[in-house]
């Protein structure tokens, strides 16, 4: 049983096959929406803040979105089990591929002679194929590792100490995400030295894990609410953990 969840029924995920959950569709929609927003609004902008004692420090604006997506990913696995979280990850993967393809198509469409905003449109929505590929692969692998580690840790801890598995799974998932994305996207690219790639990789990983830790009270609140409303506490005792399927 999970902390504070004495009224819930702890069940094996396999026993819930075919069951309809009241809030699962909403959580899945939020997960995919945050994922797409992070790539549309956050990926192309480098922002800057002034850190006390350090000075100006640049960062990718996407960092504001990714922690939220990982919190939702944690909620999906913790509340609904690995199988349903995996299904959401595949839905997000498909949405990312479709968005990347349609962005490429729209950017490549010849503009009307009287329309003068093509350069700005290219700058915002024109995506480097290498970076797009790295982003999609890193998301898929990182989210699956995050979900897998959380599901396994839930079994090991008997459903106790939620914070250990949300933070622990993020350390692993974001580690895989960063180790895939930054070398694939930037290693050997103009202006990107190997030390710079490693510095940005480690910085973003630390920032994302820190975000997860800061948002732990929010995760507790959302998980507690959903578990009470759904009435179950899912454990992936006999789950097939293969990443290569979308069926629950």
N, C-alpha and C positions, 0 to 999 in steps of 0.2 A: 504493500500500500504506500502511496505517496504521502509526504508530510501534509497534515491538515486535510486529508482526503478520506477520512474514516468511513464516510457514507458511500464511497464509490465502490464499484465492483471491479476488482483486478482480473483482467481476462487476457487470454492469449489472443494475439492479433488474428490468428486463423479462425477463431470462433466468431469474428465479426464480418466475415466475408458476405457481401451483399447487403449489409446493414446501411441504412441511410442515416447520416448524421445531420443535425440541424444547421450547424455552422460551417461545415467543411467547405462547401462551395464558396462561401464568402472569404474564408481564409486563403483558399487557393487563388481566388481572383485578386486579393490583395498582394499575394506573393508575386504573381505574374506582373501586375501593374507596377509594383515597386521596382522589379527587375527591369522592365522596359524604360521606366522613367530614369533610372540610374544610368542607362546607356544613352538615352536621348538628351537629358538635361545635364548630367554630371560628367560624362566621359570626356567631352571636348573642352572643358574649361579648367584652367589652372588658377586657383585662387591663392590668396596670401593672407596670413594673419601675423600679428606681432606677438611673439612669445616673450614673457618677462625674462630678462637675463640672457636671452638668445638673439632677439631681434626678428626681422622679417623671416617668415618660413613659408615656402610655397607648398601647396598640396592640391591633389586632384579633387575637384568638387564632387566626384562620384563617391568619395568617402562618406558623404552625408547620407547616401542611400543604402550602400551595401550592408552596414550594420543592421539596418531595419530588416533587410531581406533575410539576414542570417537569424535574427530574432524570430521572424515568422517561420523560417525553416525549422528552428528549434521547436517552436510551438507545434508545427505540423507533426513532427516525429514524436514528441513527448505526448501529445494528446491523441493523435490518430494512428500512430505507428509508422514504421519504416515504409511499408508498401504504399500507403497513401502519400507519404512525403515524396517517395520516388516518382509516383505518378505526376505530382505537381512539378517536380524537377524536369521531367520530360516535357510537360506542357510549357514550362518556361523556356526550355531549350528550343522547342519548335517555334515559339513566339519570337525568340531572338533571331533564329535563322530567317523567318519570314520578314521580320522588321529590317534586317540587314539587306536582304534581297530587294525589298521594295524601296529602301533608301537608295540603293544603287540604281535601280530603274528610274526613280523620279529625278535623281540628280542628273542622270545621263539623257533624259528627255530634252530635246532642243527647245530653248526658251523662245517665246514670242518676241519679235523684234522690239516691240514697245515696252517689254518687261526688262528692267535694268538691275534686278536684284540677284541675278544668277551667281555673281562672285560671293555674295554674302551667304546664299543658300549652299554653295559648294563648301564654304568654310565651316558651316554649322553641321550639315548633314552628309557631306562627302567623307566617306570613311576609308581609311587605308585597309585593304583586304587582309594584310598580315595582322593588324591589330584586332580586326573583327574576328578573325579565326582564333586568335589567342584568347580573346575575351570569352567566346562561346565555349571553347574546350575547357578553359580554366573554371568557368562557372559550373559546367556539368560535373567535372571531376571533384571540385571543391565542395559543392553542395552534397554530392553523394557521400563523400568521406565524412562530412559534418553529420549527416543523418545517420550513417552507419555507426560512427563512434558514439553518438548520443544513445542510439537504441541499445548498443551493447553495454554501455555504462549503466543504463537504467536497469538492466538485468543484474549486472555485477553489484550494484548498490541496493538492490531490492526496491527501487523507486524512491529512495531517500536522497537527500542532499542534491536537489535539482541544480543548484549553482555549479556544482563540480562538473556535471556533464554538459551544461550549456557552455561554460567557459572552456572546458577541456575539448569539446567537439569543435569549438570555434578555433582553438589553437591548431588543431589538426586540419580542419577544413580550409581555413584561411591560409595555413602554411602551404597546402597543396595548391590552392588557387594562385597564390603569389609565386610559388616556384615554377608554375606552368606559364602564367601570363607574362611576367616581365621578361624572362629570357626569350620566349617565343615572339613577343611584340617588339622588343627593343635591342636585344643583344646583336651587336654588329651594325645597328642602324646609325645613320649619320648623327653625330652629336651625342651619342650614347656610348660612353666607355664602360668597360666591364665593372670597374669600381662604382660608377654612378648607378648602373642597373642594380647592383647588389645593395647599395645604400637605399635606393627608393623601395626596393623589394622589402627589406627589413623594416623600414620606416612605416610603410603602408600596413604590413602585417601587424606590427606593434599597435598602430593606431586602431586597426579594426578589432583586434582582441580587446583593447582598452575600451572601445565603444561597447562591446558586448558585456564587459564587466560592469560598466556604468549603467547599462540598461537592464541589469539583472532584476531589480525590483519590478520593472515593467513586465518582464518575462514571467515572473512569479504571478503577477496579477492576472495576466491574460490566460496563462495556463490554468490557474485556479478557477477562473470564471468558466472557461470552456469545459473543463472536466466536470464541474458541478452541473452544467447545463446538459452535457452529453450523457453523464451518469456512468461513465466507465473510465478505467485506468488501464491503458493498453500496454501489454508487454510482448515483445517480439521473440518469444521463446522458440517457436518453430518456424520462424519466417525464412523464406528463401531470399538471401541478401544479394542475389545477382543484380548488377546495375542494368543489365541489358533486357529489361522488360518494363512495360508501363502498366501492366495489369496488376491490380491489388492482390 
